[in-house]
Structure formats: C-alpha cells, structure tokens
Amino acid sequence: MRDWEANIRKVTPYVPGEQPKRTDVIKLNTNENPYPPSPKVAEALRQISAEPMRKYPDPEARMLVEAIAREEGVCPEQIFVGVGSDDVLAMIFLTFFNSQKPILFPDITYSFYDVWADMLRIPYEQQPLDKDFEIVARDYDKENGGVIFPNPNAPTGALLGLETIDDILSHNQDVIVVVDEAYIDFGGSTCTGLLDHYENLIVVKTFSKSRSMAGMRIGYAIAGEKLIRYLSDVKYSFNSYTMNQTAIALGTEAALDHAYFEETRQKIIATRENAKKELKKLGFSFPDSQANFLFVTHKRVPAAELFAALKEQGIYVRYFNKPRIDNYLRITIGTDEEMGRLFEFLREYL
Ligand SMILES: *Cc1c(COP(=O)(O)O)cnc(C)c1O
C-alpha cells in the first residue's frame, strides 16, 4: 500500500433506494409523494428565465426562508435551509456533535445517521427499539454528546407523542437534541411548540415527502436564533451557495400553497388507513404507522421472497437486509390506484 492510501478518509457510503430506469414501475420504494407538487410550482417554473442564472443566488435564500417561517409560525432568523434535509442534517452533525461522548440514536432508524457519524469520526451508541419497534425514552437518560431520532421513526413509521419528546428533552438539556420530522405531516404533531422551552432543540423538516419535491432538494431546520447562527457560520465556511435560484423560487411557491399541501397530505393519510385494513386482511402485521409508508411482515411468506416477486411484477418496495428487520418490507403509500394494484398482486400471490 502506498503512503497516500493510509491518509484517505475511507467511508462506507449510504445506499439510497433504487431509482429504476424503467418508467412502467409502481414505485413504492423511496417514500416519494405520488402526487405532483403544487400547481403554483409548475406555474412559477414557466416564468423562470435563464438570464439571471449568470449571477450567484441569494446565499441566505431569504425569500424561501421567509415563506417557511410564515408557514411554521416562527421568525426567519429561526430557519436554516439546505439542499434537502440530508444536507441540513450533515451540517448539524458537523456543527453540534463535537463531544468525546457518544451521540445516541435508535438501532433501527434512518440509515444515514451512522454514515455521517462514521464519516465525521463522531462516536455513537445505538439504543435498541423495544419489541414493538418503539423508542424507549429511558434509554436516552445516560450521558451523551447529543441525541437524534426521526419522529415518526423510519423505517418503522412509529410515532412518539409530544409528552415523550418533552420527557427526552427534559433529561438532555446539556446537549443538542435533533428531532427529524421528515414524515410529521402524515399524522403526527410537530414538536416546534417545544422550541420556546428548550434552547437546545433542533427540528428538521423536508420538502421531499409531504411537499412532493424530492427532486428539487429542499430541507430546513427550525431552532432558536443562536443555534441557527452557529449552523450558518459552519455552512458559510463550507459553501455559501448551496440553494440554487430555481429551488429558492419553486420552494417558495410550494411553502405558500397551504391549501394544496393540506389536500395531498389528507389523501395520503386516507390511502394509508385503507392500506392498513387491506394488508391486515392479507395476513400482514406492522407498527401503527403515522408516516407515508408501512413497515410490514407476513405471517407465512418471507420478506425477501415477497420483495423479489413484487419486483418481478414491476412493483418496487424497500427491503433492508439488516439484523432484526430482515423479514420486513417498507411500502411507500402511493395513489389509490397504485395501492389497488399492489393488493391485487398480493391477493393472487399469497
Ligand atoms: C427522506 C428522509 C430524510 C431526507 O430527505 P431529503 O430528501 O434529504 O430532504 C431525512 N430523514 C429521514 C428520516 C428521511 O426519511
């Protein structure tokens, strides 16, 4: 081995769900929204011209920040935007998780957390979910360098109530606590109301799921002004211009169209509740998801087999070949028609 090889930052990267080249698939594998973005987004896109692209974008993305602040009922100084919440979360790890003590997160959770921790050499300890795949609040009472978990959790869909989040925060007031609310709009209550009580809380949200804009890459953090300033200092030391003009303009339209947002999220909630009934009838069990996906296991047929059979039919779902969850499939909630075709195939196959 050459000397230079010893000094490489070697990492095991995150593996995203497959984005198939075929267009005839029913794509229920990466938790995208089956509905298009707000019609206001399409309208704004038609107005965009190429000429302003010679200039750098607004580094503060002020227009987008203000629209998000209005929607969240906070002041613009409490919002930090990034290229998807993955960018925002990576900046949070870099800025706030600098202790020698391990950060804590669940053993079954968003599989990017351990990737960032490894990449940034942050020690971590994973806390096992209980047998029903629930987060155990008491596991987060120990000394740590920070806490992060999604609510609802992924890929389980299980939701923690605000009392439990308050409980975890009250036992962790000397570290940064991050609540990743990528799926909160599909049934849970946001914990942004706790920001007034806990200056160490950061809530992270995304336009990728409930606002149907995964392809535009927009995410944000909501926290006290002081934490947002620390986060911005690190971001501006890294890359000032992460948000491009188009993302800023189109994200603003999406954030302002509250009526469309309500309409699509209610449709997905209704489809999910119906899917719970249908899948139960077919012999599946699952945690009671409040997200836009269900994490299912079948009483008879192994998940790996079902995954392959579904894929063969052009129905893509997500399978994680990992301890404790290798007999589960994560099925994103699609349109009623897509779900109908899934049930139809399962009825026949099973
Ligand atoms: C989808 C997801 C994200 C990241 O989404 P972006 O597209 O980067 O905004 C973050 N956390 C969880 C738990 C997710 O499922």
The ligand as an SDF file (V2000), in Angstrom:
LIG
                    3D

 15 15  0  0  0  0  0  0  0  0999 V2000
  -36.2660   11.1740    3.4560 C   0  0  0  0  0  0  0  0  0  0  0  0
  -35.6270   11.4330    4.7970 C   0  0  0  0  0  0  0  0  0  0  0  0
  -34.7270   12.4820    5.0090 C   0  0  0  0  0  0  0  0  0  0  0  0
  -34.0640   13.2750    3.9170 C   0  0  0  0  0  0  0  0  0  0  0  0
  -34.7700   13.7800    2.9920 O   0  0  0  0  0  0  0  0  0  0  0  0
  -34.2160   14.8760    1.9800 P   0  0  0  0  0  0  0  0  0  0  0  0
  -34.7500   14.4130    0.6850 O   0  0  0  0  0  0  0  0  0  0  0  0
  -32.7290   14.9080    2.0370 O   0  0  0  0  0  0  0  0  0  0  0  0
  -34.8100   16.1260    2.4730 O   0  0  0  0  0  0  0  0  0  0  0  0
  -34.2760   12.7370    6.2800 C   0  0  0  0  0  0  0  0  0  0  0  0
  -34.6510   11.9740    7.3040 N   0  0  0  0  0  0  0  0  0  0  0  0
  -35.4760   10.9380    7.1610 C   0  0  0  0  0  0  0  0  0  0  0  0
  -35.8410   10.1340    8.3320 C   0  0  0  0  0  0  0  0  0  0  0  0
  -35.9710   10.6220    5.8900 C   0  0  0  0  0  0  0  0  0  0  0  0
  -36.7340    9.5570    5.7290 O   0  0  0  0  0  0  0  0  0  0  0  0
  1  2  1  0
  2  3  1  0
  2 14  2  0
  3  4  1  0
  3 10  2  0
  4  5  1  0
  5  6  1  0
  6  7  2  0
  6  8  1  0
  6  9  1  0
 10 11  1  0
 11 12  2  0
 12 13  1  0
 12 14  1  0
 14 15  1  0
M  END
$$$$
